[in-house]
Amino acid sequence: MASCKPSATPVDTKQKLSTSAGTPYDDPTLYRSLAGAFQYLTFTRPDISYAVQQICLHMHAPCTDHMLAL
């Protein structure tokens, strides 16, 4: 591993949704449940992993805009 060279990763590291977008969602438990179901789907659908990761960034305090994205 001492002779390995680093490689750039072609992934956008910026968040697509603002953490303060909109009003707080009424039922954060529903948001977390749906986001968890999508996380489970990534085992068989790796093509949706990036979108699910963007949604899961807001599980601690989801807003209405985050629920719309979900």
N, C-alpha and C positions, 0 to 999 in steps of 0.2 A: 504494500500500500504506500510505501515511501515514494515511489515514482509515479503515482497517479496524478492526473491533472484535473483541476476543477472544470466543471461544465456549467454553463448558464442554464437556468430553468425557464422554459417558455410559459410561465404562469404569471398572471396579473396578481400582484400581492395587495392591491388596493381593494377596500371594501366597496361593494356595489350599493349597499344600503346604508344610510346614515343611522347612527345609534340613537339619534334624537329625532327621528322622522315620525311625525304624527303624534297622536295621543296614545297613551298606554292601552293595550288590548284588554278587553273585559275579562277574558278567560285564558290566562297564561298556561293553565294546565292542559287545555285543549291544544294550544300551540305546541307545547312540549311533546305531547302525545303524538301529534301528526309529524313533527320533525323527527321523532324517534322512529316512527314507522318508515319514513323516508331513509333514515340511516340504515335500517335493516335491509331495505331494497338495494343499497349500494353493494351488498355482497354479490348479488347476481346482475346488477346493472352498474358497472363501474363508470359508465359514461355520464351518469348524473351526479357523481361524487362531488364535483366542484360546486354545482348549484346547491346541493344539500349542505355542503360546508358553509356556504355563504348564509344560508338560513339558520344554521346552528350557532352562528356567531352571536345571535340575538336571543338565545333561549333564556337568558337571565332576566331580561326586561323587554319582552316583545311589544311592539307598537302595531297600530292598525296597518301601516304600510308593510310591515314585515309579514303580517298574516295574509295580506293580498299577494305578496310575493310567494308565500308558501302555497 
